[in-house]
Amino acid sequence: MGNNTIIYVGVGIVIIGIAYKFGLLSWFGNLPGDIKYKGENSFVFMPFTSMILISIVGSILMKLFSR
């Protein structure tokens, strides 16, 4: 991993953090297919659809930048 790659990953993480802070990612985790169960003493959250979306976007980005 080169120095430039580490810088790009860091900048990407900062951009995602800023977007999350300002509510631009409020839809994440609330997609159809994301399972939320709230009982009296428990809470279960399984973000299936969100993780599939992240996987697809990540695969496309890695394919684009690996060339």
Secondary structure, DSSP 8 states (H G I E B T S, - for coil): --HHHHHHHHHHHHHHHHHHHTTTTTTTT-STTEEEEE-SS-EEEEEHHHHHHHHHHHHHHHHHHT-
